[in-house]
Amino acid sequence: MTTITIQKPATVRVPRAAPIAAAIALKLLDAVDQYVSRHRAQQAERGRIAEAAAVRRYADQVRALDPRFAADLCAAADRHEIG
């Protein structure tokens, strides 16, 4: 014959401020996430603008040798800058 003893755990009360603190923490994390996302998007845009400017400078250098190629480079820089 086997005997099994089952114990009921004691009920733990939720601290009064816990739901409020959790809501504040979630809002704070959401705000930080939005800030980081916006910062990364701005950083990527600045990178695209700088890369497009470098291609345009190169197009200006080769414009005298091959104007059609320079025009193609400028068009590609425009498309890259847009995203």
C-alpha angles and dihedrals in degrees: 000000000000125000121205121196116203119193123199112223118236115261112252118209119224112242111251096240097043097095091047092048091048092051091049091048092051092049090049092050090048091051092050091048092051091048093050092047092050091047092051091049091051091047091051091049092051089050092052091048092050092048092049090050090052091051090049090052089052090048089054089053094052097037093098092050100042117006095181092053089048090051090050090050091051091049091050090049090052092051092046092049092053090056 
